[in-house]
């Protein structure tokens, strides 16, 4: 009887302890759950931090002084391959919300068949997309929306369409938030001396696009300093030489913290395909900062169609001097160009970085050709029939960005011996002229992105395009070792989890059996 009484007493104590343990465990979970809503933190173990927003985006979200609304328009009938995109967008916007301390509010909207919403989207620049899907044993087309509207008071910015790759979406969202919330309009200076592209007839389209965000001021270069409110200076395809005083004015603008965008042709080509080496002295100024715009024309196997007239006949042919830059021709690690897909760059000159004049760490190649490109010097016979691949082919850089400390080219000209320069040079101006912008939307996007990258906050440059890296099994391993790794990745974790569960179950059963004895 004593033994039975003792066993029942121990059993009650055991059950009481178990009940207390369960209650305490539930209490701990409740407390942790409460604080998890108050304190947000995520561990991103990917090498490129692919699933976390950057410090620049966190700073932008946390410094908002009023409510920003982000409306995501996603149709419910999107093809299955876009379902993960919606989830990625939702996760990304969720991070913005958390770091904004309640200042960013998001909403997902399915336009469905609501004509009023569709009309609003059309007026704001979000197009209806067309997708091909396989249904009912046949290919069908469906229409849908995948766009964002970022609103701040009466201001709003639009991201018209989100692709399957969302690597550059953070850059676009942060840029849009900065644009919508800007308290004052930045001023862009457009140089109209030295026979630059005429803003009334040659660059009207692109300047009208810039005026949606910036104030455009025409600049006549002289020895006088530029107006203090000018944030970025654009020199677009000059044909006339710059004087030393003009170059010093440009230099003082750079040294005081201004940004410079130069579209400079190494060789000028007219409508009759007559070519002449450019002579502006601007190339000598850039060379002092380690950026050499070569006096050549680059041709490439990957090219665009160009139309030519011969007598009464007009024909179109792939013209190697009209470079067609696709995804792999843009620096994937620089968000300014990473999202571009198809830019046509006619009659481009290559750019070389002189590492003896500039630290290679602050100079970035933005745009480059395929490895099948070649250069033409001196003998410029540009007729389509005269084009022949060069004997020496390779990759040529077409655009370069500089962002960092440089030696002042004119240290005695009211400036310090060193300063932080923000400078982008493109060896082609024709790509952004009205004659090319109309039929190539990415040409306009390239120019606008270059201006944004120089004119908006510098921390935007640090937002890199994110993509999941390809991690193949190391070369040199035997097939047996490779198969072992593959099968362990597929089945190994599951087997380990089941084994742990069985071991845990066995130990608990054994412990309970001993207690009963």
WOJO-V456349 format. One record per backbone hydrogen bond with DSSP energy under -1.0 kcal/mol. CO is the residue of the C=O (numbers start at 1). NH is the residue of the N-H. Records with the same first field share a line. If there is no record, write none. Layout:
CO=NH + NH
This chain:
1=5
2=6
3=7
4=8
5=9
6=10
7=11
8=12
9=13
10=14
11=15
12=16
13=17
14=18
15=19
16=20
17=21
18=22
19=23
20=24
21=25
22=26
23=27
24=28
25=29
26=30
27=31
28=32
29=33
30=34
31=35
32=36
35=39
46=49
49=52
54=58
55=59
56=60
57=61
58=62
59=63
68=105
69=151
70=107
71=149
72=109
73=147
79=82
80=83
82=86
83=87
84=88
85=89
86=90
87=91
88=92
89=93
90=94
91=95
92=96
93=97
94=98
95=99
96=100
97=102
98=101
100=103
103=68
105=70
107=72
109=74
111=114
114=118
115=119
116=120
117=121
118=122
119=123
120=124
121=126
129=144
131=142
133=140
135=138
138=135
140=133
142=131
144=129
145=75
146=162
147=73
148=159
149=71
150=157
151=69
152=155
155=152
157=150
159=148
166=169
167=466
168=172
169=173
170=174
171=175
172=176
173=177
174=178
175=179
176=180
177=181
186=215
187=231 + 232
188=217
189=234
190=219
194=239 + 240
198=202 + 203
202=434
203=207
204=208
205=209
206=210
207=211
210=213 + 214
215=188
217=190
219=192
227=230
231=259
232=189
233=261
234=191
235=263
236=197
243=247
244=248
245=249
246=250
247=251
248=252
249=253
250=254
251=255
252=256
253=258
254=257
259=233
260=424
261=235
262=426
263=237
266=278
268=276
270=273
274=270
276=268
280=242
281=285
282=286
283=287
284=288
286=289 + 291
287=290
290=354
292=352
294=296
297=376
299=374
302=324
304=319
306=317
308=315
310=313
313=310
315=308
317=306
319=322
320=300
321=347
322=304
323=345
325=343
326=329
327=330
329=368
331=334
334=337 + 338
337=340
343=325
345=323
348=298
350=294
352=292
353=355
354=357 + 358
359=362
362=403
364=401
366=331
367=398 + 399
370=373
373=394
374=299
376=297
377=379
378=380
379=381
383=386
384=387
396=369
397=351
398=427
399=366 + 367
400=425
401=364
402=423
404=421
406=419
410=413
412=414
417=408
419=406
421=404
422=260
423=402
424=262
425=400
426=264
427=349
429=432
430=433
433=436 + 437
434=438
440=444
441=445
442=446
443=447
444=448
445=449
446=450
447=451
448=452
449=453
450=454
451=455
452=456
457=460
458=461
460=463
478=482
479=483
480=484
481=485
482=486
483=487
484=488
485=489
486=490
487=491
488=492
491=495
492=496
493=497
494=498
495=499
496=500
497=501
498=502
499=503
500=504
501=505
502=506
503=507
504=508
505=509
506=510
507=511
508=512
509=513
510=514
511=515
512=516
513=517
